[in-house]
Amino acid sequence: LQTYLRKLFGSERIRIVPPPKKGLSVELAVNDETIGTVHRDAEEGEVSYSIHLTVLEEDLPAPRPAAPSRPPRRPAVIYLCCPGLCSSGLVLIGGRASGSPRAAR
């Protein structure tokens, strides 16, 4: 199991630690820190292992402050009609239709 986990996670630091006394849990460690327990289940001739990881809240990194929220930006859209191909003369600039003198024609 240790060889499999080391290969799976790409780390030689993973260790399966046998219990000091029969009946106690097998531990999963990284370096010298216990991170969980390993449980073996043998049912109907099949063997499987489950791992219970324990993460203490004090070990978690501090949360990053939330980024200031900005209103969603509208994409700049420019649509120009070519003379002779578009009879409406409609120009769409910045996501709004415009037939005003401000709009390029």
Backbone bond lengths (Angstrom), bond angles and torsions (degrees), N, CA, C in turn:
res aa  C-N    CA-C-N  psi(-1)  N-CA   C-N-CA  omega(-1)  CA-C   N-CA-C  phi
1 L - - - 1.453 - - 1.530 110.27 -
2 Q 1.335 116.33 -42.06 1.463 119.98 179.53 1.530 110.75 -60.75
3 T 1.316 117.37 -44.66 1.468 121.70 179.29 1.519 110.33 -60.75
4 Y 1.325 116.68 -43.41 1.466 121.39 179.12 1.534 111.06 -61.83
5 L 1.337 117.07 -47.29 1.464 120.65 -178.89 1.527 111.56 -65.65
6 R 1.318 117.48 -38.66 1.463 120.51 177.47 1.525 111.08 -62.12
7 K 1.304 115.77 -42.83 1.477 120.02 178.88 1.520 110.40 -68.49
8 L 1.317 117.61 -43.98 1.460 122.54 -178.35 1.523 111.90 -59.82
9 F 1.344 116.93 -45.35 1.462 121.42 -176.51 1.526 113.29 -97.38
10 G 1.331 117.02 -0.48 1.459 120.92 176.43 1.516 113.32 63.74
11 S 1.323 116.95 40.26 1.463 119.84 -178.12 1.523 110.88 -144.60
12 E 1.308 115.30 127.38 1.461 121.10 175.42 1.526 111.48 -81.46
13 R 1.326 117.42 -3.72 1.475 121.61 -177.89 1.527 112.48 -80.33
14 I 1.326 117.60 -9.97 1.470 121.45 -179.07 1.528 109.21 -78.54
15 R 1.345 114.93 133.14 1.465 120.13 179.02 1.520 110.35 -135.23
16 I 1.315 115.21 142.67 1.460 122.27 170.03 1.528 105.40 -98.28
17 V 1.336 115.63 121.22 1.466 120.60 -175.38 1.529 108.62 -106.95
18 P 1.344 116.88 114.49 1.470 118.98 178.31 1.521 110.70 -65.90
19 P 1.323 116.89 151.30 1.471 119.49 -179.57 1.528 111.18 -69.64
20 P 1.323 116.24 150.01 1.469 119.07 178.21 1.534 112.39 -68.47
21 K 1.343 116.26 -28.62 1.470 121.14 178.59 1.524 108.94 -131.26
22 K 1.305 115.82 148.00 1.458 121.10 176.66 1.530 109.25 -59.64
23 G 1.323 115.92 139.67 1.455 121.29 178.74 1.519 113.39 97.96
24 L 1.342 117.65 -14.59 1.463 120.91 176.48 1.533 109.72 -88.90
25 S 1.297 116.43 165.87 1.462 121.24 -176.65 1.528 112.37 -75.57
26 V 1.322 114.34 146.19 1.459 121.51 170.48 1.524 105.66 -79.11
27 E 1.334 117.33 134.79 1.461 120.56 -176.53 1.517 111.32 -104.25
28 L 1.323 115.18 150.39 1.456 123.07 173.42 1.520 106.03 -107.87
29 A 1.330 116.62 126.34 1.463 120.23 -176.70 1.526 109.98 -128.76
30 V 1.323 114.84 151.16 1.455 122.80 169.41 1.510 104.79 -119.38
31 N 1.340 115.08 122.36 1.469 120.71 -168.32 1.524 106.80 56.13
32 D 1.302 118.65 -123.46 1.466 120.56 -179.76 1.522 112.45 -107.12
33 E 1.333 116.64 12.06 1.471 120.03 -177.79 1.528 110.36 -102.67
34 T 1.316 115.80 122.14 1.463 120.54 176.21 1.518 108.85 -72.36
35 I 1.338 115.65 126.88 1.467 119.89 -179.44 1.521 112.76 -114.08
36 G 1.336 117.46 -5.95 1.451 119.18 179.63 1.511 112.41 174.96
37 T 1.324 113.93 -170.98 1.464 120.68 179.80 1.523 109.91 -125.37
38 V 1.323 114.32 154.35 1.465 121.47 -179.97 1.523 107.78 -115.16
39 H 1.337 115.53 133.62 1.464 120.83 179.68 1.522 108.71 -122.99
40 R 1.335 115.90 134.03 1.463 122.36 -179.95 1.522 108.42 -103.39
41 D 1.334 114.87 136.11 1.460 120.04 178.88 1.525 107.85 -128.29
42 A 1.306 116.47 121.24 1.468 121.74 177.21 1.513 107.54 -116.72
43 E 1.316 114.94 108.23 1.457 119.82 -177.68 1.517 109.82 -134.44
44 E 1.325 116.03 129.05 1.460 123.08 178.39 1.523 112.05 51.94
45 G 1.336 116.33 41.97 1.457 120.29 176.58 1.521 115.02 81.63
46 E 1.328 118.62 -4.32 1.466 121.33 178.59 1.523 109.11 -107.50
47 V 1.322 114.88 138.64 1.456 120.79 179.32 1.522 108.59 -111.75
48 S 1.326 115.82 133.64 1.467 120.41 175.41 1.522 108.35 -137.29
49 Y 1.319 115.09 159.55 1.456 121.47 179.68 1.514 108.54 -124.49
50 S 1.320 115.72 140.34 1.458 120.28 173.00 1.519 107.53 -122.54
51 I 1.310 114.17 145.71 1.460 120.22 -178.15 1.519 108.04 -120.54
52 H 1.314 115.07 129.13 1.465 121.33 177.57 1.520 106.84 -108.71
53 L 1.349 116.35 112.82 1.464 120.72 179.27 1.515 109.63 -92.98
54 T 1.307 115.80 141.37 1.451 121.76 177.26 1.526 107.94 -119.07
55 V 1.340 116.25 123.52 1.456 121.34 177.73 1.526 107.29 -121.05
56 L 1.322 115.18 119.36 1.456 119.58 177.54 1.521 109.41 -79.59
57 E 1.315 116.17 138.52 1.458 120.30 -179.14 1.523 111.61 -57.13
58 E 1.326 116.60 -35.33 1.471 120.25 -179.14 1.528 112.29 -66.68
59 D 1.338 117.63 -17.97 1.462 121.14 178.31 1.528 112.92 -86.03
60 L 1.324 116.95 -12.77 1.461 120.62 -178.58 1.527 110.22 -75.91
61 P 1.344 117.27 147.03 1.462 119.01 176.33 1.525 110.09 -67.72
62 A 1.317 115.59 153.56 1.469 119.88 178.39 1.524 108.79 -63.34
63 P 1.333 117.43 140.97 1.462 119.47 179.68 1.529 110.24 -65.34
64 R 1.319 115.38 145.69 1.458 120.79 176.85 1.518 109.11 -75.13
65 P 1.335 116.55 145.35 1.464 117.50 176.16 1.529 109.39 -65.33
66 A 1.319 114.45 145.56 1.464 119.56 -178.98 1.525 109.50 -66.69
67 A 1.305 115.34 140.03 1.462 120.43 177.01 1.525 108.65 -68.80
68 P 1.325 116.92 144.15 1.471 117.95 178.60 1.527 109.46 -61.70
69 S 1.308 114.03 136.76 1.459 117.47 -178.18 1.521 110.10 -81.11
70 R 1.302 114.09 138.05 1.461 120.97 177.15 1.514 107.69 -119.73
71 P 1.312 116.64 150.22 1.463 117.53 176.02 1.528 108.99 -64.34
72 P 1.315 116.90 147.38 1.459 119.03 -179.54 1.527 110.50 -61.95
73 R 1.320 114.60 139.13 1.460 119.46 179.34 1.515 109.51 -85.01
74 R 1.312 114.98 137.62 1.458 119.97 174.93 1.516 107.49 -87.67
75 P 1.291 117.73 136.82 1.458 119.23 179.44 1.527 110.33 -67.41
76 A 1.302 115.84 143.55 1.468 120.17 176.81 1.521 107.79 -76.91
77 V 1.299 115.78 120.04 1.460 121.28 -179.84 1.519 108.11 -118.36
78 I 1.293 115.63 126.40 1.464 119.60 177.81 1.524 107.49 -124.77
79 Y 1.310 115.64 123.72 1.453 121.96 178.85 1.513 107.52 -128.18
80 L 1.276 116.78 119.73 1.462 121.06 179.84 1.518 109.04 -115.46
81 C 1.317 115.39 138.62 1.459 120.39 176.25 1.527 108.89 -92.42
82 C 1.291 115.62 133.57 1.460 120.19 177.25 1.523 108.62 -83.89
83 P 1.339 118.50 136.72 1.472 120.67 177.79 1.517 110.30 -54.99
84 G 1.290 115.00 135.89 1.451 121.31 179.58 1.517 114.30 87.06
85 L 1.353 117.68 -18.62 1.464 120.62 179.46 1.517 111.52 -104.71
86 C 1.326 117.20 -20.51 1.445 121.42 -176.79 1.523 107.95 -131.08
87 S 1.314 116.80 116.13 1.460 119.61 -176.92 1.524 113.09 -83.37
88 S 1.337 118.60 -17.46 1.456 119.37 -174.31 1.525 112.58 -82.04
89 G 1.315 117.93 -24.79 1.451 120.49 -176.78 1.516 112.02 69.24
90 L 1.317 116.35 14.97 1.461 121.66 -177.76 1.516 110.07 -75.84
91 V 1.313 115.26 134.96 1.457 120.84 177.91 1.522 107.11 -124.85
92 L 1.306 116.93 133.40 1.454 121.77 178.78 1.525 107.51 -108.78
93 I 1.339 116.69 116.72 1.459 121.62 -179.32 1.519 108.29 -127.95
94 G 1.315 115.95 129.52 1.465 120.71 177.24 1.506 113.53 62.30
95 G 1.315 118.21 28.35 1.443 121.84 175.29 1.517 113.92 84.76
96 R 1.340 120.02 10.98 1.465 120.42 177.04 1.525 109.41 -132.23
97 A 1.302 115.16 147.41 1.464 119.93 179.12 1.512 108.52 -79.94
98 S 1.299 114.66 140.32 1.463 117.95 -178.90 1.513 109.62 -146.64
99 G 1.313 114.83 134.74 1.459 120.61 173.99 1.536 108.43 -121.53
100 S 1.354 114.86 13.63 1.451 120.99 -176.21 1.518 110.52 -76.11
101 P 1.328 116.99 166.01 1.456 120.97 177.99 1.538 111.78 -61.65
102 R 1.320 116.57 -23.51 1.442 120.50 178.35 1.520 113.23 -65.72
103 A 1.304 116.04 -28.55 1.454 120.58 -176.98 1.520 110.45 -76.93
104 A 1.298 115.85 142.46 1.471 120.35 177.69 1.507 109.33 -74.91
105 R 1.333 115.49 138.86 1.463 119.74 177.75 1.496 109.59 -126.02
